[in-house]
Structures are given as C-alpha cells and as structure tokens.
Amino acid sequence: MKKILIITAFCICSHSFSSNIEDWGQTGHRVVGEVAAYHLTEKASAEIDQLLNGMSLAVASTYADEIKSDRSFDTYRPWHYVNIPFDKTYQEVVPNENGDIITGIEHCIKILKDKESTKEEKSFHLKLLVHFIGDLHQPLHLGLEKDKGGNDFQVRWFNEGTNLHRVWDSEMIDSYQMTYSELTTNLPRISNEEKKIIQEGTLLEWVEQERALTKEIYKSAEIGEKLGYRYMYEHFSTVKTQLQKGGLRLAKILNEIFG
C-alpha cells in the first residue's frame, strides 16, 4: 500500500509539473512565423537569416515560451499579455510598471532598429517579437484581469477540463490535427488588397481591433460549458484568420525594420 501511495503521489506531482511548463500554442505560433516568412522582402529575409543563424521564424516563434522555465527571464513574463477593462482603451488604463505586450513589442522594435545593438541582443529580441505579435492576435491575451485573460474561465473541451484561453490558444488547433506547415498552406487565400487592409494601421489600432474580437469571445461560452464540434464549426475559421493576420502584420513590421 505504501508503495502504491508513493507511485500515485509521484504521478500527480509529475502531471502538475508538466502542466506548468507546457509550451502551449506551439503550432499556432509557428504558423504565424511561417506566414510572415512568405511575405518578407529579400533584404529582410537575408538580415533575419543572418541574425537567427539560419533558424526559421517558425522555430524562433516559440522561444519566448521556452525561456519561461528559466527564472532569470521572469522579467519578460508580463510582456505576453495586457489586461484592459472592456469599457476602456489601452491608453485609458494605468500602465503595468512591469510592462505589457504593447511595451514589449515596442521595446523589441527599438532594439532591432538600434545600430548600436549587438547581434546577440537583436537575435534575442527578434525571437521575442515574433512570439509577441503572435500573442497579440490571440484575443484572450488582451482579456480581463479578473480571470487572467480567460485562464480562470473554466470550460470543458469535449470530456476534458480546460479553460477558455486554452481553447483558443491550442485546443481547437490541436483538434484540427494539422502540422504548422500544413495549416499554413491551407489558410484562406487573400488578395493583395485584402493583405494591404490587414497590414495597415498602427500597433495601438491593431490592439483595439483585436479587443473587439476579445469581447465577442467572452460571450461565446458559459462558465462550465462543454465545448466541442459545434464550437469548432463556429469559431475555427476565426482562429485561422487570426493566425494569418498575425503573420502578415509581423511581416510588415520586419520589412519596415530590415528593409
């Protein structure tokens, strides 16, 4: 009996530990990076290839999550999100003194544009930028503070307990069962005019556009609700649109930085 209890305790602890370090949303982030790579100028592509030593944007896109397991990088944790009440805009709230996804993106761009920055500094912040632009287009990264951007909004995905944030971050994408390259290839085709419309605007204008979707997502489910095929049918096309938008806007930023 004692041996059984020890094994059980070990399994519980192991599950808890792995849940805490899980790199959620890898496929989605890689799609954003892959889409961006298709829309870079030759000059930007060459500069990025040199900075990343041949690493693709798709692979670099998950770096900001991977470093979460190292406490020395804790200062970057608040840069993955921002919490804004629905009745206010980003500019109307008191800024987080530790930074947020907006200030994080702006800082990365500043480092990449600075001619005095070292290659190591630029490589590090390029990897962060790729990830944060992806996060910006997962609307629950712009969610409410009271439920940690939907992380405390408990629902069920088919028969498993989860939360609304994770449903949008990875559950729907994983249920679709495509690799990031397959999903990228099968995103909706858009015209040059549609691409131009997606890429126009400032960072803060993009934030407010995405927050409109955030509000709709909060209305899409009830706490404790069992979600599944119907929810996929109604919302997965939006997920694909967001991944595509994130990639196109990332490409715009990188082209502006590197020429």
N, C-alpha and C positions, 0 to 999 in steps of 0.2 A: 504493500500500500504506500509506504514511504517513497519507494522508487517511482511509482506512478505519479504521485503528487509532485515530485521533483521534475519529472518529464513534462507534466502538464504546465507547471509554472514556467519552465523554460520556453515552451511553445508560445505561451501567452506573451511573455516578455519579448520573444523574438518577433512576433507579429506586431507588437506595439512599436518596436524599434524600427522595423522595416517600413511601417506606415509613416513614421515621422520623417524618413529620409527619402521617400519615394519621389522620383523625378516625374511629377505629374505633367501631362500635356506635352510630352516629348514630340509626338507625331505632329501635333498642331504647330509647335514652334518650328519644326523642321520644314513644314510646308511653307510657312511664312518666309523662311530663309531661302528656300528653293525658288519660290515665286520671284523674290527680289533678284536673285541671281540671273534670271531670264531677262530682266529689264534694266540691267546695268549698261552703262556706256563701256566701250572697250577700255578707256583710260581708267575708269573707276574699277572695273573688274581686275585690271592688272595691278593697281595700287592695293586693292584688298587682298589679292592673291599673295602679294609680297608681305603684307602685314601679318597675314594668318599662316604664312609658310605653307601655302597650298591647301590648307583646311577649307572646306566648303562653308558657305554661310549656313547651310542646313545643319552641319555638325556643330558649328560655333554657336548656334541658336540656343542650345541647352546649357551652355556653360554657366550662366548666371544662376541656374537652379543647382547645378552640380557643386558649386562652391558653398552652398548653404550648409553643408556638413562640416565646414571649417569655420570655427567661431571667429577667426581673425577677420572674416569677411562679413561679420554681422552688421556692420555699418550700412551695407547695401540692401539689407532686407526691406526697409521701408520704401525702397525705390521701385518695388514691383507693383505698387498699387497707390490709389488715393481714395479716401472716403469723403464723399460730398453729399450733404442733405439734398433731397430731391427738390426742395424749394429754393436752392441757392446755386450759383455758378461757382466754378473753381476760384475765380477771382474774388468772390464774396466771403470765402471762408478763411479762418486763421491758418496760415501755413504750418505744416508739421515741421518743427525745428530740426528734425532728423532727415528731412527731405521726403520726396514722394516720387511717383512715376514721372511727373512732369519735370520737376527739377533734375531728376536723374537723367532723363533724356537730354535735357538742355546741357547738363554738365558733360555728358559723353560727346555731344556735338562740339562743344567748346574745346575739349581736349584733342579731338580729331582734327580740328581746324588750326590748332596752335602749332606753328612751325617749330616752337621750342620743345614740344612734347617728344619724348623718346619713342622709339619703335615699340618698346615693351608697354609703355603707357597707352599708346594708340591701339595696340593689339588688344589689350585688356578691355579698354572702353568700347572698342568696336564690338567685341563679343557681348558686352552688356547691352549696347544699343540695339543689336539685332533682337535680343530677348525682350527688352522693354517695349519695343514697338509691337512685338507680338502680344505682350501682355495688355497693351493699350487697347487692342482690338478684341480682347476677350472681355465683354462689357462688365462682368462682375468684378473685374479688377478696379472698376470705378464705382463700386457698390457702397452700401451703407455700413457705417461703423458699428452699429448695434449688433449686426450678425456677421461681422468680419467679411463683408463682401460676399455674402451668401454661404460662407463656410459653416455657419451655425444654423442655416436654413435646412433642416433635416427633411429628406425625402427618401423614397426607395426607388432604386433603379432595377426594374424587373423584380427580383426577390431579394436584392441585397440593399442593406442600409447605406446611404451616402448623403450628399448634400447638394444643393442647387449649384453651387460653384463648381464642384467636381463634375456634375452632369455636363456643364458647358465646357469645362476645361478638357475633359478626357473621356467621359463615359460614352457620349454619342460618337465621338471619333473612333474610340476603340471598338465599339459595337459595329461600326461600318466595315471593320476588318480589311482596311487597305493600308499598305505601307505609305510613308510620306511621299515617295516618288509617284506611286500610283494615284494617290489622292490629288497631288499637284497636277498631274496630267489630265485628270478628269474634272477639274474645276470648270465652271462655266466660261465659255468663250465670250470675250467682250471686244467692242470696237475701240478704235483709237480715241474716239470722242468720249466713250464711257470711261476709259482709262484716264483721260485728262480731267474729267469731272471728279473722279475718285481722288486724284492726286492734288487737286487744287485746294487752297486754304492753308491756314496756319495750324500749328500744333494745338493751340487752345480751341480753335474752331473744330478740329477733329475730336477733341475731348467732349465738347458739347454735343456733337453728332452722335458719338458713341453712348453718351449718357441717356439720350432719348431711347436708345435700344435697351439700356440697363433697366430703365423704368418699366418697359414692357415685359422684360424677362421676369421681374419680380411678380408680375401679375399672371405669369404663365403657369404657376403651380401653387398648390396649397401646402402648408407645412404637414408633413407626414404622408403626402400623396404618393401613390405608386405610379411611377412613370415608366414608359416602355415604348412599344412600337408606335403608338399614336403620337407620342411626344416627338419621337424621331421623325415621323412623317411631317409633322407641323413645323419643326424647327431646324432640322439638319441642313436644309438649304441655306438658312441664315448663318450657320456655323461656317459653311464653305465660303459664303460671301465675305464673312469677316476675315477669314484666312487670306483670301485673295486681296482684300483691301489692305490688310497689314503688310503683305508682301510688296504691293505696288507703292505704298507710301514709304516703306523702308527704302525701296529702290530710289524714289525721288530724293530722299534725304541723302543717301550715299552718293548719288550722282552730283548733288549740289556741293557736297564736301570734297569729292575727289575729281570732279570734272568729267 
